[in-house]
Amino acid sequence: MPPRASDLDIQRILQVLPHRHPMVMVDRVTRIEPGKEITGYKAVSFNEPWFTGHFPSRPVLPGVLIIEALAQIGGILAYATEPFDSASNVLYFLGIDKAKFRKPVVPGDRLDLRCEIVHHRSNVWKLRGHASVDGTLAAEGELLASVVDR
């Protein structure tokens, strides 16, 4: 049964995504419309391991991790739209197009994530993602993913 946003706290997210600490980049899903779009967020904390090296004097969340957060919330949308058996299948991130980074994301920020389905055929998904902080766009891009056998 596809998850509803009210069901998608971190415990449910961990059942849908194969990721584990420190690579889980979605803390909560706030709205989901299967087949269309999803919103959620990641609370950015100074305790995250990448901040000791990126950059120690002025910590900034690496752009690749913002894209990873968008890919993960997009994976949750794909699962909600067309559930698959996570014991035998996994959704792999295949690529990113038109990625742009507009604003640094720093500890203490709430990174709001939104993803919408652009195209879906068979086991391949094309999604458009936007990440923002306090209503200001931080990053965006088009993501490509595929459900494959484990």
Backbone as a ProteinNet text record, in pm:
[ID]
protein_1_A
[PRIMARY]
MPPRASDLDIQRILQVLPHRHPMVMVDRVTRIEPGKEITGYKAVSFNEPWFTGHFPSRPVLPGVLIIEALAQIGGILAYATEPFDSASNVLYFLGIDKAKFRKPVVPGDRLDLRCEIVHHRSNVWKLRGHASVDGTLAAEGELLASVVDR
[TERTIARY]
84.1	0	88.5	64.8	148.8	140.1	252.3	250.2	180.4	120.8	64.9	164.8	158.9	252.4	246	127.8	115.5	188.4	216.8	287.1	438.3	486.1	626.4	713	725.7	825.9	955	1057.6	1187.7	1181.4	1099.6	1091	1036.1	934	875.3	970	1038.5	1135.4	1244.2	1289	1392.9	1343.4	1212.4	1157.8	1154.1	1140.3	1130.4	1268.9	1357.5	1491.3	1590.6	1687	1789.9	1902.1	1903.5	2010.9	2005.3	2121.3	2132.7	2227.2	2229.7	2314.3	2458.2	2526.7	2489	2429	2392.2	2349.3	2198.6	2119.5	1976.3	1962.6	1911.2	1905.9	1764.8	1666.8	1528.9	1484	1444.6	1398.4	1248.2	1174.5	1028.3	969.1	861.1	780.5	658.6	633.1	522.1	398.3	418.2	305.3	345.3	250.5	279.3	152.2	169.7	60.9	114.7	90.9	145.5	114.5	214.5	199.2	224.2	245.1	262.1	381.6	371.3	481.9	487.6	598.7	625.8	701.4	678	756.8	798.6	911	963.7	1081.4	1158.3	1274	1383	1499.3	1615.6	1659	1667.6	1719.9	1871.8	1938.9	2084.8	2147.3	2228.1	2286.8	2439	2496	2641.9	2710.2	2636.9	2693.4	2718.3	2677.5	2694.7	2842.8	2887.8	3031.9	3103.3	3034.4	3101.2	3143.7	3085	3116.8	3256.4	3317.5	3453.8	3554	3518.2	3611.1	3556.9	3432.4	3369.5	3288.4	3333.6	3468.2	3478.3	3585.1	3591.5	3565.8	3613.9	3596.3	3458.5	3393.2	3257.1	3186.5	3124.8	3064.9	2954	2960.1	2860.3	2823.9	2693.8	2650.6	2694.7	2770.8	2816.1	2697.9	2714.4	2609.8	2568.2	2662.7	2627	2531.1	2538.9	2447.7	2309.2	2302.6	2172	2104.5	2180.9	2127.5	2086.4	2165.6	2130.7	1999.1	1977.9	1852.2	1734.6	1752.4	1646.7	1623.2	1730.3	1715.9	1641.5	1670.7	1604.3	1455.6	1421.7	1279.3	1207.2	1277.9	1221.7	1199.4	1289.7	1273.1	1151	1125.4	1006.7	880.4	884.8	770.7	748.4	856.2	843.5	782.2	828.3	775.4	627.2	590.1	449.9	360.7	417.4	340.7	323.7	430.4	430.8	514.1	453.6	530.9	600.7	722	798	845.4	880	927.1	1071.7	1091.3	1225.3	1321.2	1269.5	1357.3	1422.6	1354.2	1409.2	1442.8	1400.8	1428.7	1486	1556.7	1610.4	1601.7	1579.5	1575.5	1713.9	1779.3	1912.5	1903	1979.5	1995.6	2088.4	2042.5	2120.6	2191.6	2131.6	2195.3	2124.9	2194.7	2143.1	2169.8	2069.6	2083.3	2039.5	2091.4	2050.6	2064.5	2166	2187.3	2241.8	2183.4	2228.6	2226.9	2330.1	2340.2	2332.5	2233.1	2201.1	2239.2	2241	2261.1	2326.4	2426.8	2486.3	2385.7	2396	2314.3	2409.8	2375.3	2466	2395.9	2474.7	2413.7	2311.2	2201.1	2091.7	1980	2009.5	1907.1	1812.6	1690.9	1598.8	1593	1641.5	1645.3	1512.3	1428	1298.2	1316.5	1258.6	1276.7	1142.8	1145.8	1025.8	1068.2	994.6	1023.6	892.6	897	778.9	818.9	724.8	749.5	737.7	842	841.1	795.7	849.2	819.1	843.3	758.6	776.5	735	826.7	796.9	865.8	789.7	841.5	908.8	1037.4	1107.7	1196.5	1181.1	1265	1181.9	1239.5	1173.6	1258.1	1194.4	1259.2	1184.4	1259.8	1201.9	1267	1193.1	1249	1248.8	1365.5	1377.5	1418.9	1368.7	1403.7	1432.4	1540.6	1574.7	1584.1	1521	1521.9	1539.8	1581.2	1594.9	1521	1427	1348.3	1287.2	1240.2	1175.4	1268.9	1400.5	1498.5	1557.6	1552.2	1604.2	1752.9	1790.1	1930.3	1990	1909.9	1958.6	1839.5	1866.9	1763.2	1828.4	1748.8	1800.1	1697.5	1727.1	1644.5	1717	1645.7	1703.5	1650.6	1733.5	1694.7	1722.2	1624.5	1637.4	1570.1	1608.4	1551	1536.2	1425.4	1404.6	1471.2	1561.7	1634.1	1629	1655	1664.6	1788.3	1774.2	1889.7	1984.2
-118.7	0	124.7	221.7	340.4	421.3	477.5	555.8	689.6	741	876.1	964.2	1094	1185.8	1173	1151.5	1140.5	1017.4	921.6	799.7	812.3	920.7	926.3	1009.8	961.7	1015.8	937.6	960.7	898.5	745.8	690.3	543.8	482.6	543.2	492.3	517.6	632.5	663.4	557.1	512.3	408.4	274.1	251.8	129.5	138.5	259.6	278.6	290.8	369.2	392	287.7	249.2	155.4	224.6	357.1	433.1	424.1	441.8	446.5	560.3	593.9	703.1	681.5	779.6	920.4	962.1	865.3	899.4	916.5	908.7	938.1	1089.9	1142.2	1287.5	1344.7	1264.1	1311.2	1280.7	1383.9	1364.5	1344.3	1408.1	1396.6	1433	1364.4	1398	1473.3	1591.5	1674.2	1667	1633.6	1622.1	1529.8	1446.7	1356.9	1338.9	1350	1324.6	1221.5	1090	986.4	1014.4	991.7	1016	1159.3	1248.2	1389.1	1452.2	1478.3	1545	1513	1552.7	1526.5	1645.4	1674.6	1774.5	1715.7	1762.1	1718.1	1805.4	1761.3	1841.8	1759.5	1822.4	1772.4	1883.1	1851.2	1946	1935.1	2043.2	2042.3	2073.1	1979.3	1990.7	1999.9	2075.5	2089.4	1956.5	1861	1731	1637.9	1674.7	1587	1576.7	1456.2	1431.8	1513.2	1557.3	1628.3	1769.1	1825.7	1964.4	1980	1873	1886.1	1913.6	1879.4	1902	1990.4	2035.4	2111.3	2228.2	2328	2378.4	2410.8	2372.7	2386	2528.3	2629.4	2766.7	2824.5	2769.7	2811.9	2692.2	2607.1	2483.8	2509.1	2433.3	2440.8	2297.3	2269.1	2136.9	2115.7	2008.4	1984.5	1973.1	2033.3	2031.8	1891.8	1799	1662	1600.6	1643.9	1591.1	1653.4	1775.9	1837.2	1760.3	1728.9	1649.2	1510.9	1451.7	1321.4	1329.5	1438.5	1456.8	1461.8	1532.5	1538.7	1400.6	1326.2	1191.7	1100.5	1113	1028.1	1060.7	1188.8	1221.1	1184.3	1195	1148.3	998.1	923.8	778.9	743.4	823	801.5	826.5	929.6	958.1	843	791.9	678.6	558.8	532.3	419.6	440.2	562.7	592	580.7	611.1	606.6	463.5	388.5	250.7	165.2	119.2	45.9	-76.6	-99.3	-216.7	-286.2	-411.8	-490.7	-449.2	-376.9	-327.1	-438.8	-559.6	-672.4	-725.6	-710.2	-764.2	-656.6	-531	-422.7	-302.5	-220	-96.1	9.9	133.8	244.2	307.8	303.2	361.7	496.9	589.2	721.5	705.6	747.3	726.9	852	969.7	1088.8	1216.4	1325.2	1459.2	1547.9	1624	1722.5	1858	1962	2099.2	2133.7	2077	2106.4	2248	2319.5	2455.1	2471	2535.7	2564.7	2715.7	2760.3	2902.7	2969.6	2892.4	2949.9	2844.7	2884.7	2787.9	2743.3	2617.1	2560	2533.3	2584.4	2578.7	2513.6	2469	2411.8	2507.5	2450.3	2528.9	2553.3	2535	2553	2433	2458.8	2350.8	2350.8	2243.5	2229.5	2169.9	2254	2209.6	2147	2029.3	1949.7	1932.2	1948.7	1925.5	1854.9	1751.8	1676.6	1648.8	1657.6	1625.4	1530.4	1448.6	1353.6	1427.9	1418.5	1475.7	1369	1246.9	1138	1005.9	908	773.6	672.6	583.6	475.3	349.2	242.9	114.9	132.4	106.2	117.9	242.8	335.8	455.9	579.5	663	783.6	905.8	1010.3	1140.5	1236.1	1302.9	1389.4	1526.9	1627.4	1762.3	1795.6	1836.3	1864.5	2007	2058.5	2192.4	2183.2	2242.9	2249.6	2396.9	2434	2574.3	2587.5	2707	2741.9	2873.5	2873.5	2993.8	3054.5	2969.4	3016.3	3059.8	3054.8	3091.5	2965.7	2956.7	2840.5	2822.6	2702.4	2670.3	2584.5	2492.8	2404.4	2348.5	2307.8	2247.4	2157.8	2069.2	1982.8	1880.5	1812.6	1703	1573.4	1478.9	1353.9	1237.2	1138.4	1016.5	898.9	809.9	694.8	573.7	454.8	331.1	228.5	155.7	44.6	-78.7	-140.7	-258.1	-369.9	-491.3	-604.7	-590.5	-630.2	-628.5	-733.8
0	0	0	-90.6	-97.5	32.6	76.6	199.3	180	288.5	291.2	364.5	340.3	405.2	556	611.8	756.5	809.9	722.6	761.7	745.9	689.4	649.7	743.7	866.7	956.2	930.5	1007.9	979.4	987.1	1075.7	1085.2	956.9	899.3	774	657.1	658	552.7	549.3	666.5	673.6	619.7	620.7	561.7	409.6	356.5	211.1	147.5	209	152.8	202.6	118.9	164	242.9	245	308.9	461.3	523.1	668.6	705.2	834	883.4	837.1	790	782.7	648.3	564.3	428.1	410.2	515	502.8	499.5	390.1	369	375.2	414.6	427.6	570.6	644.5	781.9	790.3	701.7	706.4	571.2	537.1	419.8	472	416.4	464	375.1	249.7	156.9	43.3	5	-106.7	-188.6	-317.9	-411.5	-511	-483	-570.9	-717.5	-801	-943.8	-984.3	-885.2	-916.5	-846	-712.6	-644.6	-496	-435.5	-295	-236.4	-109	-37.7	96.2	145	273.3	310	409.3	447.8	512.4	516.9	589.3	683.1	811	908.9	906.3	872.1	857.4	993.5	1043.5	1176.9	1170	1259.4	1266.5	1298	1356.2	1394.7	1276.3	1156.6	1041.7	1005.2	968.9	954.6	847.4	743	633.6	672.5	777	812.5	871.8	920.2	972.9	861.2	737.9	627.4	516.7	525.2	414.7	467.1	498	519.8	668.1	737.9	883.2	935	866.6	915.6	880.7	779.1	742	678.4	762.3	711.8	609.4	499.7	392.2	355.1	343.2	300	155.6	127.2	-9.9	-107.6	-224	-325.7	-365.8	-369.9	-407.9	-306	-181	-79.6	-90.7	-139.4	-167	-280.6	-383.7	-495	-445.5	-357.2	-299.5	-223.3	-148.4	-75.5	-172.8	-283.6	-385.2	-446.4	-472.4	-528.8	-431.3	-302.1	-203.7	-192.1	-185.7	-175.4	-305.6	-419.1	-545.7	-544.3	-482.1	-467.8	-384	-280.5	-197.4	-280.4	-364.8	-453.4	-551.4	-610.5	-703.6	-631.9	-509.9	-432.5	-399.7	-363.4	-330.2	-453	-569.6	-694.4	-744.3	-738.5	-789.2	-694.1	-583.1	-481.4	-540	-490.7	-530.1	-403.2	-416.3	-302.2	-273	-163.2	-131.6	-90.7	-65.9	-36.6	-164	-278.1	-402.7	-506.3	-483.2	-577.1	-503.1	-578.3	-524.7	-634.6	-593.9	-689.9	-693.7	-809.1	-825.7	-893.5	-842.9	-901.4	-1021	-1140	-1262.3	-1311.9	-1287	-1341.6	-1300.8	-1328	-1298.6	-1420	-1458.3	-1565.5	-1511	-1572	-1540.9	-1392.9	-1326.7	-1185.1	-1169.5	-1076.8	-1045.8	-894.4	-843	-700.8	-684.4	-610	-603	-471.8	-361.3	-229	-139.4	-60.1	32.6	138.8	177.5	284.3	400.4	517.8	633.2	752.8	852.5	972.7	1033.1	1077.4	1132.3	1032.2	902.6	798.9	795.5	754.8	719.3	567.9	508.6	362.9	317.8	258.4	208.9	71.4	53	-68.5	-138.6	-270.4	-351.4	-478.7	-514.6	-636.2	-707.9	-838.4	-918.9	-1030	-1071	-1180.2	-1312.4	-1392.8	-1527.2	-1626.1	-1607.7	-1700.1	-1628.2	-1656.5	-1601.7	-1706.8	-1736.9	-1830	-1779.4	-1766.3	-1720.3	-1583.6	-1574.7	-1447.1	-1438.9	-1532.2	-1536.4	-1500.8	-1415.3	-1365.6	-1397	-1446.4	-1461.6	-1369.5	-1282.4	-1180.5	-1185.2	-1144.8	-1131.4	-982.9	-931.4	-788.8	-760.4	-648.3	-600.5	-451.2	-407.7	-265.9	-227.5	-116.9	-77	73.9	114.5	255.2	275.5	369.3	398.4	271.7	180.6	59	-52.6	-28.4	-130.9	-192.6	-325.2	-396.2	-367.8	-323	-295.3	-406.9	-462.6	-569	-644.7	-769.6	-852.6	-955.3	-1012.3	-1116.9	-1159.7	-1270	-1319.7	-1290	-1230.1	-1183.7	-1266	-1285.8	-1356.2	-1262.7	-1249	-1159.5	-1221.4	-1172.4	-1224.3	-1113.1	-1113.8	-1022	-1084.5	-1009.6	-1059.9	-956.2	-1001.7	-909.6	-823.2	-697	-607.2	-655.2
[MASK]
++++++++++++++++++++++++++++++++++++++++++++++++++++++++++++++++++++++++++++++++++++++++++++++++++++++++++++++++++++++++++++++++++++++++++++++++++++++

